[in-house]
Amino acid sequence: MAPGKPRPLRSQWRPLHLEDMVLKNVVWVFGLCAVLASAGFAASTTPANNGRVLYKWVDANGVTHYGDVIPPEYATQEQHVINSRGIEISHLEAQKSPEQMAAEDQRKLDAQQRENRDKNLLSTYSSVQEIERLRDQRLTLLADQLKVTSQFLETLNGRMKKLRAESMRFKPYNADPRAPPMTDQIAEDLVRLTVDIHTQEQNLRQKRNEVSTMSIQFESDIDRFKELKHIQ
């Protein structure tokens, strides 16, 4: 090159090699991960997502309380668990007393018995008339039994009347000093008749109670059957 002539400038551009491109992408990925991690950490530390819960309970005076821990004296009462957004996430029933548990068990048993009774009604009868026919048959049978028991009781009372009249000839029922003592046979007959009469009187009361109970039960079955079948 001739002296005094300006030297041409060499271009500063050079082609980008593969190693440079890979390094640039790695730096970009690490930067993006750092940004996302920072955002996630910030979100996790906000009050709305800190996982804190509160407990709600009512004291003996009916005042509602909130706290991180339920006092021991209220541990067996009804409790509500609330998250940091004020939403109830859990509910614990109060611990039941033995009497309350027994009452609940009885309610379940009553409900099961009602369900079984309904199933039995629907599977046994097809109409109200069938229930009424069975009711009349049962009541007629009890009426016959009542009649027989009453007649037998009248017979026993007649025997007792005669036996008592006969026993009046003997001591201690006869005040005459010359009256003979009561024989063992008469004494045994009096005891036996007294027991038989008492037994038949109990039978008579029982049969009458059965008539009343059966009548009420059939009427209840008829009403329930109509309700299940939507019969007016």
Order of alpha helices (4+ residues) and beta strands (2+ residues): alpha-beta-beta-beta-beta-alpha-alpha-alpha
